[in-house]
Amino acid sequence: MITHIVFLNIKPELNKLEILAELKSRLLALNSSIPTLNHLEFGADFNKSPLAFDAALYSTFNTKADLEGYQVHPEHEKVKAYIDKVCSQRAVVDYGE
């Protein structure tokens, strides 16, 4: 199994709660639109530590090829374009075999 984790920070000048709600809606919709995606979760941070990101995305795939297919899927590309527009920082970790 392959795990894909993304951490996101919302641009400070934007309405964080509004953006997080929209991100959640758009990202969770990918569960039903991308066949190679096993499961996707999205959550907003409640910790408020200076080290914390605003939100995290957790998703799983059967293979690296499935993750690669997800990365270029048109529905993912739409969400990624929105993320690029509203996020100031992003970090990614992919692991598994």
Buried (B, 14 or more C-beta within 10 A) or exposed (E): EBBBBBBBBBEEEBEBEEBBEEBBEBBEBBEEEBEBBBEBBBEBBEEEEEEEBBBBBEBBBEEEEBBEBBEEBEBBEBBBEBBEEBBEEBEEEBEEE
